[in-house]
Amino acid sequence: EKDWDWVKETMDRLEAGFPKDQVKRIRMDCQCGYAMEEKLQLLHELIETTGSLAEFGNHPKAKAAGMYVHEGNLFLQFYFCPCPMLAEVDHLDSDAWCQCTTGYSKTLFEKAFGCPVDVELLKSIKMGDEVCLQKITPKEAVWK
């Protein structure tokens, strides 16, 4: 079966069987963890060399990795879809599949920040947006 056929069929069944918030939680648990240690190392370096979320988001390495701070909030954006399962997909009808990426970000930033974080998917390239965009919200102070 082609990746796209499997993705579409699986998401259709998942969305038919569970409420949207539960679909999100299920998909967030499906993240692959690809290159997590490398990205975690970068986040630790940024945290150690900055004194606030604003400094963190304005650091050149953070910006190069797609992170920025706007109005006191941390955002992570991609100009491409990083999911190999969707390489041949032009459009998704819902954000269910993309929630694995929010799960990846949640795991990554919780490890880096040492506290729980909320991750919200705001935009998705596969749903027609120009970028994939996530809002990352630490639930505790990261810089003391």
N, C-alpha and C positions, 0 to 999 in steps of 0.2 A: 504494500500500500504506500502511496506517496505521502510524504510528510504532511502536505496541506490537507489531503483527504482525511487523514487521521486526526489532525488538529480540529478541523471543522466538525467532524462527527463527534469527537470527544467533547468539544465545547457545547455542541447542541444538546447532548445528553446531560452534561453537567448543569447547564442552565435550565433545562426542563425539570430537573430533579431537585434543585436547591434554590433558596432565595439568593438574591444578588450578593448580600453581605457574606453569606456562607461560601458562595462560589469564590469570592475574593480571598477569603481565608484559606480555602483549599488550594487555590492556585499559588498563593504566596508561599505555601509549603513545598511547592514543586520546583523551586529555584535550583539551578545546577551547581552553583559554587565555583564556576570556572574562573581561574586566575584570582581567586579571593585573596590569597596571601600577598600577592604583588600589590593589589589595590589597598589592602589593609596597611601595608608598609608605608605607602604614600600618605594615607590619612594620618597615621601615627606621626610621621615626619611633619606634616602640616600642623597638627595639634601641638607638637613640641616646640615649634618655631613661631607660633602665633599666640596672642593673648586674649583673643575674643573671636566670636563667630564672624564678625565683620572682617577682621584681619584674615581669618581662615579663608573666607570666600573671595577676598581680594588678592590672595597670594597668586602669583603667576602660575605656579604648578597646579593650583586648584582650578584656575580658569582654563588651563590647557586640558584638564581632565573633565571639563564640562560643568564645573561647580561655580556657583556665584551666590551672593547674598543680595537680596532686594527687600527693602522695608523690614529688615530684621529677620527675614526668613531665608533658609538655605534651600537652594534649588540645584538639581542635577539634570542636565539635558544632554541629549545625543542628537546628532544630525543624520543618523542612520539607525536602522533597526539592528540591534546586536544579536538577535535570535536566529540561529542557523535553521531552525524548523520553519521559519517564515521567509526564507530567502526567495522563494518563488511566489510568494503571496503579495498581491497588490493591495488588497483591502480586507479588513476584518469588519464584521458587523457589530461586534461588541468588544469591550476591553478585557474580557475574561482571560484570554490567553496572556495578555501583557501583564497581568498581575504577578506572574512569576518574577518579573523584573523588580517589582516593588518588594517582593519577598527577599530577593537578592540584596537590594539596597538596605532593607531593614536589618538583615543579618550583618552586613558589612558595617553599617554605621553604628549599630549597637555594640559590636566588638570594638570599634575604634573609639567611640565616645564613652563606653563603659556605663551606659544607661539605656533604658528603653527609648525607642524613637517611633514616631508615627511616620508613615510614608504614604503619600497620596499621589496617584497618577493623574496628572492634569491634562496631558496631551499624549497622543500616540500617532506616530507616522503611519502605521498600518490602518489607522482609522481616519486618515486624511489630513492630519495636522502636519505642519512643516518640520516639527521636531518631536521627539519624545521628551516629556518634561515631568519631573517628579518634585514634590515639595517634601523636604526632610525636616522633621520637627523633633528635636531632642526633648524628652520629658523632664530632664534635670539639667542643671548647669554643668557644662562640660569644662569650662575654664573657671577655676576657683580664684 
